[in-house]
Amino acid sequence: PSVLDSFALLSGQLNTLNKVLKHEKTPLLRNQVIIPLVLSPDRDEEIMRQTEGRVPVFSHEVVPDHLRTKPDPEVEEQEKQLITDAARISPDVAQKQIQSLNKMCSNLLEKISKEERESESGGLRQNKQTFNPADTNALVAAVAFGKGLSNRRPPGSGGSVQSGQPGAGAIIAGASGMQQVPISGAPAQQQPMLAGVQMAQAGQPGK
């Protein structure tokens, strides 16, 4: 019952308001001017709540912007100029200009999409693998451990390394050239050495 009573009260007030607004002696609201009666530079919490935090104060700086019903004079002048220029153009010329603008926009969109495709394909080419991991691993194993290399030595080569000989010269792979390095435990001779990673340990046949 309380809800029905409140609804009946609201309905009656709305009907009364509509009758007042529709009365012939009531002036049109669009012809009325809103005049601010109170301007304050202080923060107004009620205005903050009503404007959802957009307008913190109702001062002389914000009133012209929030109560303006017409654009700035400069903008209004530019709009009138545009309307005048548009009225001078015939429908055929306007249609040609529209088609030309649409064509320019289409060409621009095609160029943009082409650039995007080229950039994507370029990125794919950059990310494409340019080597075979299996070949790389096999090469590293051959250089570092002599895996897969032949045991035969070329004819006329220097003293061969004996299997099981203690203190045998170790072959070291590298790129800094040949150098003679004395090895402790070797029989008063110097074996050819390469600066780098040791290839064969003592006691194993050279590869």
C-alpha positions in Angstrom: 0.0 0.0 0.0 2.8 2.5 0.8 4.4 1.9 -2.6 1.0 2.4 -4.4 0.4 5.6 -2.4 3.8 6.9 -3.3 3.3 6.0 -7.0 -0.1 7.7 -7.0 1.5 10.9 -5.5 4.3 10.9 -8.0 1.8 10.3 -10.9 -0.4 13.2 -9.8 2.6 15.5 -9.5 3.8 14.6 -13.0 0.4 15.1 -14.5 0.2 18.5 -12.9 3.6 19.4 -14.2 2.7 18.3 -17.7 -0.5 20.4 -17.6 1.5 23.5 -16.5 4.1 23.0 -19.3 1.5 22.4 -21.9 -0.5 25.5 -21.0 -0.6 28.1 -23.7 0.5 30.8 -21.3 3.6 28.9 -20.3 6.7 30.2 -22.2 8.9 27.7 -24.0 11.8 26.5 -21.9 14.2 26.7 -24.9 13.7 30.5 -24.9 14.6 30.9 -21.3 18.1 31.9 -20.1 19.7 30.3 -17.1 21.4 32.8 -14.9 23.7 31.7 -12.1 22.8 33.3 -8.9 25.7 32.0 -6.7 29.3 31.7 -7.8 31.9 30.5 -5.4 35.5 29.5 -5.9 35.2 27.0 -3.1 34.8 23.3 -3.6 31.1 22.3 -3.7 30.4 18.7 -2.8 26.8 18.8 -4.0 28.0 19.8 -7.5 30.7 17.2 -7.4 28.1 14.5 -6.6 25.6 15.7 -9.3 28.3 16.0 -12.0 30.0 12.7 -11.0 33.2 14.4 -10.0 33.6 16.4 -13.3 32.9 19.9 -11.9 34.5 20.5 -8.5 33.6 24.2 -8.3 31.0 26.6 -9.8 33.0 29.7 -10.4 33.2 32.5 -13.0 35.7 30.4 -15.0 33.6 27.4 -15.6 30.1 29.0 -15.8 30.6 30.3 -19.4 31.7 26.9 -20.6 29.0 24.8 -18.8 26.1 27.1 -19.5 27.0 28.0 -23.1 24.4 27.0 -25.7 26.2 28.3 -28.7 29.7 27.6 -30.0 32.5 30.1 -29.8 32.2 33.1 -32.3 35.3 31.8 -34.2 33.9 28.3 -34.5 30.5 29.7 -35.5 32.1 31.8 -38.2 34.1 28.9 -39.6 30.9 26.8 -39.7 29.1 29.5 -41.6 31.9 29.7 -44.1 31.9 25.9 -44.6 28.1 25.9 -45.2 28.5 28.7 -47.7 31.2 26.9 -49.6 29.2 23.7 -49.6 26.2 25.4 -51.0 28.2 26.7 -54.0 29.2 23.2 -55.1 26.9 21.5 -57.5 25.8 17.9 -56.8 27.9 16.5 -59.7 31.0 18.2 -58.5 30.3 17.1 -54.9 29.9 13.5 -56.1 33.1 13.6 -58.0 34.9 14.9 -54.9 33.4 12.2 -52.8 34.6 9.5 -55.2 38.1 11.0 -55.3 38.3 11.1 -51.6 37.1 7.6 -51.3 39.7 6.5 -53.8 42.5 8.2 -51.9 41.4 6.6 -48.7 41.3 3.2 -50.4 44.8 3.6 -51.7 46.0 4.7 -48.4 44.5 1.7 -46.7 46.0 -0.6 -49.2 49.5 0.9 -48.7 49.1 0.6 -44.9 48.0 -3.0 -45.1 50.9 -3.8 -47.6 53.4 -2.3 -45.2 51.9 -4.4 -42.3 52.2 -7.6 -44.4 55.8 -6.8 -45.4 56.8 -6.1 -41.8 55.2 -9.3 -40.7 56.9 -11.3 -43.4 60.2 -9.6 -42.6 59.8 -10.5 -39.0 59.1 -14.2 -40.0 62.3 -14.2 -42.2 64.3 -12.8 -39.4 63.0 -15.5 -37.0 63.6 -18.3 -39.5 66.4 -20.7 -38.4 69.4 -20.4 -40.7 71.4 -23.4 -39.4 71.0 -27.1 -38.7 71.4 -27.8 -35.0 72.4 -31.4 -35.7 75.2 -30.3 -38.0 76.4 -27.8 -35.5 76.5 -30.4 -32.7 78.3 -32.8 -34.9 80.9 -30.2 -35.8 81.4 -29.2 -32.2 81.8 -32.8 -31.2 84.4 -33.4 -33.9 86.4 -30.4 -33.0 86.2 -30.8 -29.2 86.4 -34.6 -28.8 87.4 -35.9 -32.2 84.2 -37.7 -32.7 83.8 -39.3 -36.1 87.4 -38.5 -37.3 89.7 -41.1 -38.9 92.5 -42.8 -36.9 94.9 -42.9 -39.8 97.8 -40.5 -39.8 99.2 -39.1 -43.0 102.6 -40.6 -44.2 105.7 -38.8 -43.0 104.1 -37.3 -40.0 106.1 -36.8 -36.8 106.4 -39.3 -33.9 103.1 -41.0 -33.3 101.5 -41.1 -30.0 101.7 -44.5 -28.4 98.6 -46.0 -26.7 99.0 -46.3 -23.0 102.2 -44.2 -22.9 102.2 -42.0 -19.7 102.5 -38.4 -20.3 101.7 -38.5 -24.0 101.4 -35.2 -25.8 97.9 -34.0 -25.9 96.5 -32.4 -29.1 94.7 -29.1 -28.4 92.5 -27.5 -31.0 92.4 -23.7 -31.5 92.9 -20.9 -34.0 96.0 -19.2 -32.6 98.5 -21.2 -34.6 101.1 -23.9 -33.8 103.4 -23.5 -30.9 105.8 -25.7 -29.0 104.7 -26.3 -25.4 106.7 -28.5 -23.0 104.6 -31.1 -21.3 105.6 -32.4 -17.9 106.3 -36.1 -17.9 107.0 -36.3 -21.6 110.4 -37.8 -22.6 112.6 -34.8 -23.2 110.8 -33.8 -26.4 108.2 -31.3 -27.3 105.0 -32.2 -28.9 103.1 -29.9 -31.3 100.4 -28.1 -29.4 97.5 -25.9 -30.5 96.1 -23.2 -28.2 92.5 -24.2 -27.5 90.6 -27.1 -26.0 92.3 -30.4 -25.2 91.4 -33.1 -27.7 92.8 -36.3 -26.5 93.8 -37.1 -22.9 97.1 -38.9 -22.0 97.0 -42.6 -22.5 94.6 -42.5 -25.5 95.7 -42.7 -29.1 95.8 -39.5 -31.0 93.0 -38.9 -33.5 
